[in-house]
Amino acid sequence: MGFHSKYQVFLVCVLLLPALCLSQFTDSRATFYSTSDGSGTPTGACGFGDYGRTENSGRVAGVSDALWRGGAGCGACYQVRCKDTQLCSTDGVTIAATDMGSGDRTDFVMSLNGFLRLGVNSAASEQLRKNGTVDIQYRRVPCAFDGSNVKIKIHENSRFPDYLAIAVIYVPRPNDVVSVQISNNNGGNWSPLGRSFGAVFDLANAPSGPFKVRVQFRGSQTWVESPNNVIPANWNVGAIYDSGIHA
Ligand SMILES: *[C@@H]1O[C@H](CO)[C@@H](O)[C@H](O)[C@H]1NC(C)=O
């Protein structure tokens, strides 16, 4: 997208008609992957761990490079509907991106819990599954399955107290988190984290907590700050924290 079209999208989406942004579907293709229970994989490239297996009722997907966006597309939610008028339900399914992956010209490699909701009924979904790859349309939508605040997880790579790695596991707003900082001084002395991989941001030689957290969304210079400390001084690997950031 060139400068002008991006600017136009911004004008239409942010200033004029937010609802219109949700009406733009993109044509693509989708396939699926299998796990023992139809949910996601805990080893997805976003670094969500087990959260990525069960989130959104296990309706998750690996996404193409275009939607991966260097990891910034992790956690993004998409409404995906297939196009065959006989077989496909009108609304399709909302899935969350937890992994990177593509099949034959696909943008989504969906968990079966997600993929099997594309059909009007289970017989139709079974036919879609037999087809392997289906023609779809998708659009970015807000995530609405885990509340209205950004959630973070202390990633398993972390080593208390020096090396802090945080996965941004849930962002309700349909926009990418591109930067993360922490403050152990109630909003002073912000320390920038770098993107390690997927949705994981890290910091070597971390100061001692507790920490406030703030995030920046794509296309905005503004920081959105947690109202209170989010990460306790004695932070635990694997713990999930509600940031209080309503976004
Ligand atoms: C089944 O796969 C074929 C070949 O990729 C494709 O042309 C067709 O549209 C697919 N069916 C559906 C329902 O998407």
Ligand as a Chemical Component Dictionary entry (heavy atoms), coordinates in Angstrom:
data_LIG
# 
_chem_comp.id                   LIG 
_chem_comp.type                 NON-POLYMER 
_chem_comp.pdbx_formal_charge   0 
_chem_comp.three_letter_code    LIG 
# 
loop_
_chem_comp_atom.comp_id 
_chem_comp_atom.atom_id 
_chem_comp_atom.alt_atom_id 
_chem_comp_atom.type_symbol 
_chem_comp_atom.charge 
_chem_comp_atom.model_Cartn_x 
_chem_comp_atom.model_Cartn_y 
_chem_comp_atom.model_Cartn_z 
_chem_comp_atom.pdbx_ordinal 
LIG C1 C1 C 0 -11.846 -27.177 -3.251 1  
LIG O1 O1 O 0 -10.549 -27.109 -3.832 2  
LIG C2 C2 C 0 -10.512 -26.680 -5.173 3  
LIG C3 C3 C 0 -9.083  -26.788 -5.671 4  
LIG O2 O2 O 0 -8.201  -26.043 -4.830 5  
LIG C4 C4 C 0 -11.055 -25.257 -5.279 6  
LIG O3 O3 O 0 -11.097 -24.843 -6.624 7  
LIG C5 C5 C 0 -12.462 -25.230 -4.680 8  
LIG O4 O4 O 0 -12.927 -23.902 -4.701 9  
LIG C6 C6 C 0 -12.428 -25.764 -3.267 10 
LIG N1 N1 N 0 -13.779 -25.790 -2.710 11 
LIG C7 C7 C 0 -14.210 -24.878 -1.846 12 
LIG C8 C8 C 0 -15.583 -25.118 -1.295 13 
LIG O5 O5 O 0 -13.586 -23.908 -1.495 14 
# 
loop_
_chem_comp_bond.comp_id 
_chem_comp_bond.atom_id_1 
_chem_comp_bond.atom_id_2 
_chem_comp_bond.value_order 
_chem_comp_bond.pdbx_ordinal 
LIG C1 O1 SING 1  
LIG C1 C6 SING 2  
LIG O1 C2 SING 3  
LIG C2 C3 SING 4  
LIG C2 C4 SING 5  
LIG C3 O2 SING 6  
LIG C4 O3 SING 7  
LIG C4 C5 SING 8  
LIG C5 O4 SING 9  
LIG C5 C6 SING 10 
LIG C6 N1 SING 11 
LIG N1 C7 SING 12 
LIG C7 C8 SING 13 
LIG C7 O5 DOUB 14 
# 
